[in-house]
């Protein structure tokens, strides 16, 4: 790919699509490094897969976000809002921890967090359907891919 530009990328806001395109074209391997760094933060392969599914769709996602004394599996950020995504049913969140997870969610919801839960069995049965459902929830709360 060839990219011709006459503007100094430093004159643009870092989140500006033009700045991101120039940055990507100047260092395309950096994007893969970002993916790899984020994946290392995940507690399970299930979380890594959901993270990848969201990142390739252009969403801004941060794994293992601290909220008070708790950690949230994934947080998807939009311009004015965010959504907590919990990936349940795997090693990090076995069924035995279900009650504890719900109590944590209730506490965080009282503090203003919005949640979406993805069960491992639902995801692995039909990943595309599970992610499509999550994307609809994201759109409903006003969170869209960074590239749209």
C-alpha positions in Angstrom: 0.0 0.0 0.0 1.2 3.5 -0.8 -0.1 6.4 1.3 0.7 10.0 0.3 0.0 12.7 2.8 0.9 16.4 3.3 -0.2 16.9 6.9 2.1 16.3 9.9 0.4 13.5 11.9 1.5 15.3 15.1 -0.9 18.1 14.2 -3.9 15.7 14.3 -5.6 14.3 17.4 -4.3 10.7 18.1 -7.8 9.3 17.7 -8.4 11.0 14.4 -8.9 8.4 11.6 -6.3 10.1 9.4 -3.7 10.1 12.2 -4.4 6.4 12.9 -4.1 5.6 9.1 -0.8 7.4 8.8 0.5 5.7 12.0 -0.6 2.3 10.8 1.0 2.7 7.3 4.3 3.9 8.9 4.4 1.0 11.3 1.9 -1.8 10.5 3.5 -4.3 12.9 2.6 -2.1 15.8 -1.1 -3.1 15.5 -0.2 -6.8 15.9 2.0 -5.8 18.9 -1.0 -4.1 20.5 -3.2 -7.2 20.0 -0.5 -9.4 21.5 0.0 -7.1 24.5 -3.8 -6.9 25.2 -4.2 -10.7 24.8 -1.5 -11.2 27.5 -3.7 -9.5 30.0 -6.6 -11.9 29.5 -7.3 -14.6 32.1 -8.5 -17.3 29.6 -8.6 -18.3 26.0 -12.3 -17.5 26.0 -11.6 -13.9 27.0 -8.8 -13.7 24.3 -11.2 -14.9 21.6 -13.9 -12.4 22.6 -11.2 -9.6 22.8 -10.0 -10.5 19.2 -13.5 -10.6 17.9 -14.1 -7.1 19.2 -10.7 -5.7 18.1 -11.0 -6.9 14.5 -14.4 -5.2 14.3 -12.7 -1.9 15.3 -13.9 -1.6 19.0 -11.7 -0.1 21.7 -11.3 -2.8 24.3 -9.3 -3.1 27.5 -9.0 -6.4 29.3 -8.9 -6.8 33.1 -10.1 -3.3 34.1 -10.0 -2.5 37.8 -13.2 -1.1 39.3 -12.9 -0.5 43.0 -11.8 -3.8 44.5 -13.0 -5.8 41.5 -11.8 -6.6 38.0 -13.9 -6.7 34.9 -13.0 -9.1 32.1 -13.3 -6.7 29.2 -14.4 -3.1 28.9 -15.5 -1.8 25.5 -15.2 2.0 25.2 -17.2 4.4 23.1 -17.0 8.1 22.7 -19.3 8.8 25.7 -19.9 5.5 27.3 -18.5 2.1 28.1 -19.8 -1.5 28.6 -18.4 -4.2 30.9 -18.3 -7.6 29.3 -18.0 -10.7 31.5 -17.0 -14.0 30.0 -18.4 -16.7 32.2 -18.2 -20.5 32.4 -14.5 -21.1 32.0 -11.6 -21.5 34.4 -11.5 -17.8 35.4 -15.3 -17.9 36.0 -16.4 -21.5 36.8 -20.1 -22.1 37.5 -19.2 -22.4 41.2 -18.3 -18.7 41.2 -21.7 -17.7 39.7 -23.2 -16.3 42.9 -20.0 -14.3 43.7 -19.9 -12.9 40.1 -23.5 -11.8 40.3 -22.9 -10.0 43.6 -19.9 -8.2 42.2 -22.0 -7.2 39.1 -24.8 -5.8 41.3 -22.3 -3.7 43.3 -20.7 -2.4 40.1 -24.1 -1.7 38.5 -25.0 0.4 41.6 -21.8 2.4 40.8 -23.0 3.0 37.2 -21.5 0.2 35.3 -23.5 -1.5 32.5 -22.9 -5.2 31.9 -23.2 -7.8 29.2 -22.5 -11.5 30.0 -21.3 -14.1 27.5 -21.5 -17.7 28.6 -18.7 -19.9 27.3 -21.2 -22.6 26.1 -23.1 -20.0 24.1 -20.0 -18.5 22.6 -18.4 -21.8 21.6 -21.6 -23.2 20.2 -21.9 -20.2 17.8 -19.2 -17.5 18.2 -20.6 -15.3 15.4 -24.1 -15.3 17.0 -22.8 -14.5 20.4 -20.7 -11.6 19.1 -23.5 -10.3 17.0 -25.7 -10.2 20.1 -22.9 -8.3 21.9 -22.6 -5.8 19.0 -26.3 -5.1 19.1 -26.0 -4.4 22.9 -23.0 -2.1 22.2 -25.0 -0.2 19.5 -28.0 0.1 21.8 -25.9 1.9 24.4 -24.2 4.1 21.8 -20.9 2.3 21.4 -19.6 1.9 17.9 -16.4 0.8 16.3 -13.6 3.4 16.4 -13.3 3.2 12.6 -16.9 3.9 11.8 
